[in-house]
Amino acid sequence: MSLREKYRPVSVKNLVDQDDFVKAARSWNIDTCPPNILLVGPPGVGKTSAARALAMDLQGDYFDPSNFIITNASDDRGIDYIRELKSISKQKGLGVSRRIICLDEADSFTAPAQKALRQVMEESYKSSIFVLTANDIGPIHDAIRDRCLTFYFKPISDTSTSRLEKIVQLEGMPVEWLPMLPNLIRFTNGSYRKAIDILEGLPRSAESLRTHLKRDTTYLNKAALNLMGSNFPMLTALMTQSLESGQSRFGVLKGLRYRAKPLMESESDWHSFMLTYGEFILLATQWPDDDVSFVEYFVAKLRKNMEENI
């Protein structure tokens, strides 16, 4: 079992920095919970964990895979899956009055699937609670939004280290890592999931976390230099290495911008960079988590914009 699963919250009261949702959820029971809930926020901030924790709170001893159904909408994006879901959603849970169905990454659903989902939500409100998660609310149709109680999840603050501290201590990790945990949260742009994965994957030595955080700086320094030399294949490789090290997409783009600005002598090149940067900063939350093709598309678009300005 991975550490992210081992330490996943078992109650909404254990969620970090999502106060609006926690306050509302703690006031509900299985019968008073709204039938449709939409959780919106960047990857890794606890949306799926919140759905699961809500189900555990509401269903109690009857929480199990037959009563809490979770699917990744990016894997089942079409209308056929919604048709399958329709029959399930109308059936009452086992031992509870309502099942809870979590549709993860619902912003990946096709337009026909969203239209069909709207009808399913309308017909199943007595037997099922739908919890939708999305990185970006833009692709969610108004007809779905209007039927949902929406909560916006924010990146975890770098002062909210207690859960990571607990993991370090209980897993016998080096105590030297404790003061570096705020830096780790900033490094992942407030993603607890990535922060936990980084801790789990590091050698258990006092300096390994510090070395990991510094290594990413080296990747981006070299990336900026290769950008100046128009070495786009190497730029792609170095940005990908930075992303795979656990740095967030925001962090990679902002880090490259910070390092490239003093090196760029051409005003047209800087304009091309910022044009591309602005477009992809907006796309950063919409891209599927852990999909490194984001970098390939960014570099391809950047190269195109720079060459058109020559």
N, C-alpha and C positions, 0 to 999 in steps of 0.2 A: 504494500500500500504506500502510495506517495505521501509526502508530508502535507501536501495541499489537501488531500483527502482525509488524512488522519486528523488534521486540525481544522477541518471545515466547521463553521458554526452550527450548533445543534439547536439554536433558538435565535429568534430575531434580536433578543436583548444582547446577544454576543456580536452583532454586526458593528463595524467600526465606521464612524464618521457619516452615517446615513440617518441622521436624527429624525427627519421628517417621516421617513418610511417606518422607522422603529416605533415612533410615537403612535402612528396610525395603526400599525399591525398589532401592537400590544393591546389595543382596545377591541379587536375583533374576536369572534369565535367562529366556528364552522358555519353557523347559520347567518351571522351578520356580516361576514366578509363580503366585500363587493365582488360581483361575478367576473369582472374583467379588470385586470391590473396590468399596467405597462411600466416596465423599469428601463430607463434610458441612461446610458453612460458609457464611457470608454471601456475597452477590454480590461479585465482583471481587477475591477473595483468591487466585485461581490454581488453582481446582479443574480447570477444563477444560484449562488450560495444563499442569497436572501429568499429566493423562491423555495428552495429546499427547506430552509429553516422555518419559513412560514408554514409549510406543510407539516413539519414535525410538531410545531406548536398547536396547529388547529386539529390535527388528526390524532395526536397523542399516541396511545398504544396501537392504534390501527394504521400508523404510518408504515407503508410498505410499497413495493413496486406496482401493485395493482391499484393502489389508491393515489399514488403520486407518479404520474407519467411525465417523463421528460424527453423531449426530442430536440435535436438541433435542426432548426429550419433550413440552414444552409445545405444540409444533406438531403432533406425532403422538401423541396421548395415548390412542388407543383400541386395542381388541383387534385390529383389522384390521392395524395396523402390526406388532404383535407376531407375527402370523401370517406376514407377509412376512419378518420378521427370522428366523423359525425356519429357513427354508431356507438363508439366508445363513450363519447361525451354525454350521451343520453342515458347511460346506465349509471345507477347509483353505486357509490363505493361499497366496499365490504366492511360493514360495521360502522360506517359513517354516512352522513346524509349527502355528502358531495365529494367527488373526486377533485384533485387538483392537477391540472394539465399545464405544464410549463413548455412553452414554445421558445426555445433559445434562438437568438439571432433572427427574430421575426422580420427584421428589415430586409432579409434575403428572400422572403416569399415573393413569388410572381404576382402580377396584378390579378389574374384570374383566381389564384389561390386566396388572395386577400378578400376578394369579393365573396368567395365561398365561405371563408372563415367568418365573415360578418354574419352570415346566415346561421352558421353553427353556433356562434356565440349567443345569438338571439333565441335560439331554440333550446339551449342547454343550460340556461342560467340557474335552473332549480336543482340540477344534478351535478354540475361541474363548475369549478372556478378556473378561469384561464389566467395564467401569468405569462405575459409576453416580455421578453427582453430584447433590447435593441442597442446597438452601438450608436446609431444615428436615427433620429425620429423622422427625418425627411422622407425616406421611402415608405413610411407607414401611411396608408391612405387615411384621409379625414374620417371616413366612415368607421374605421377601426379606432382611431384616436378618440372620437366622440363617445364611444362605448366603453372607454377605459378610464380608470382612475390612474393618472400618470405621476410617477415619481422620478426625479432626476438624481442619479447617483454621481457623486463627484469623486475625483481622485483622492486617495488617502493622504492625509496631512503627514508631513515628515515628523510631526510631534507625536503621532499615534503609533508608537513602537511597542506597546505592551504585549501584543500578540506575538510579534517577532521575538521579543525578549523571552517570552515563555518557551517558544520553540527552541531557541538557542540553549536555554538552561535545561529543558527536559531532554533534549537530544544529545546533551553532552558536547555541544559545540564550543569552540574557544571563547572564553569570556572577553578576550580582546576584541571580539566582533561587536560587542554591545554598544560602545560609543559610536560605531560606524553605521548603525542601523538607520539613523535619519538620512545619511548620505545614500544608503541603498534605496530608500523609498523615493528620494529625489531622482536617483539614477533610473528607476523604473517608471518615473512619472506618476507615482501614486498607485501602482499596481501591486497589490499584496500577492497576487498569484505569481507574478514574475519574481518578486522578492523572495518568496518561499522557495521557488524552483532554483534560484541562484544559490541560496543557502544550502539546499540539499545537494547540489551538484559540486560544491567546492571541496577540495581536500581539507581535512580537519587540522589545519595549521594556523598559527596566530596571524600570519601575514597574508593568507590566501585571499581574504575578502578585500583587503586594501589593494593587493596586486590586481585583482579582477577589476576593481573600479578604475584604477589608473590605466590599465591596458586599453580600456575603451577610449580614453583620451588619446592614446597613441594611434589607434585606428583612425580617429577623426582628424588628427593632425596630418597624417599621411594622406587621407582622403582629400583634404583641402589642397595639399600640394599637387596631387594628381589631377585635381580639377583645373588648377592653374596651367598644367601642362597638357590639358585636353586628353589625358589618358583615361578615357571613359570606362574601358573594361576594368582597370585597376580601381577606379573610383567605385564601381559597382561592387567589386569584391570586398573592398575595405568597409563600405557602408553595410554590406551584408554581414560581415564579421562583427561589426559593432551591434547590429540588431540581434544576431544570434547569441551574443554575450549577455543579453538580457536588457539592453538599453531599449527604451520605448521608441516608437516611430517619431513622436514629438521630440524626444531627446536627440535622436540622430539628426533630424532635420535642423533643429535649432543649434545643435553643436557644430554642424557643418557651416551653417550661416555665420555663426560667431567667428569661426576660424577663417572662412573664405573672405569676409569683408575687407580686412586690412591688406589682403594679398591681391585683390582685384584692382588693376589700374584702369581697365576699360569700363567706362560708364555704361556702355551698351551691354557688356557681359553681366554687369551687376543688375541691370534692369531685367535681363533674361533670367538670371538666377532668381530674383525676387518674384518675377511673374510665375515661374514654376513652383517656387517655394510656397507662395500664397495658395496656389491651387491644391498642392499636395498636403499642406497643413490641414485643410478642410477635409481631405479624403482620409486622413490618418485614422480617424475613429471608425470609418465605414469599412475599411479593408478587413477581411477575415483575419482573426488573430493568428499569429505564427506563420503567416504567408509572406515569405521574403520576396515574392515577385513584386511587392510594392516598390522596392529599391530599383528593380529593373525598369519598371515603368517610369519612375521618377527620373532616372538617368537618361532614358531614351527621350523623354519629353524635354529635359534640360538641354540635351545635345541638339535636338531639333530647334529649340528656341534660340540657342546661341549661334548655330550655323545660319539661321535665317537673318540674324542681325549683322553678319560679317559683311 
